[in-house]
Amino acid sequence: ATGHGYFAGILAELGYSVTAIDLAPGMLEVAKKNCAAYAGQITFAQMNAEALTFADDSFDVVFCRFLTWLLPQPEKAYKQWCRVLKPGGLLLVYDTMEAKERGKEAPDEEKKDNPYRTELIQRTGMSPELYDDLIRLSGELEIGFVDRPNWDVDLLSNYGMDASSEDVTRLSSLRKNDSEMSQLLLVKGIKK
């Protein structure tokens, strides 16, 4: 989910050869425009993260940011990401991992008058309608109710990865309010 191409551009600027995928053709067009200076280093492809068409053992690194919480079947995506990594390859998944409770009212950051929502929409360029749809859909997906990141680490271990996680909330500038930040974790895996 390259989205606007932010990390594709950063990685290309650092000298890496990048393959950036997104399911949404509109996002790919935005990413291509944003990364035009690195066109020779970035290959863009429309593809589903849960059904990659790349060959086994194709990549040194798979990087994902803020996607797993939106996937209907994240275990399929994890399996695909592990499959396309070369032995010794690195998987990095940066995501929000707050578990929800079924039947509870939406947290404050999901309400339309919340400053966190406004800030996130402004920073990402996402339309308010898309943001609201994503939040609504995320509340219906099973991944929102599992014990993360333990679920992620266990799943990756079952897929043959040396997996761990780290709380990286301190690195985020996305704040829920003046004193509390949304919990962010980095799930790491190295293919055995």
Secondary structure, DSSP 8 states (H G I E B T S, - for coil): --TT-HHHHHHHHTT--EEEEES-HHHHHHHHHHTGGGTTTEEEEE--TTS--S-TT-EEEEEEES-GGG-SSHHHHHHHHHHHEEEEEEEEEEEE-----TT----GGGSTT-HHHHHHHHHHT--HHHHHHHHHHHTTSGGGGS-TTHHHHHHHHHTTEEEEEEE-GGG---BSSSS-B--EEEEEEEE-
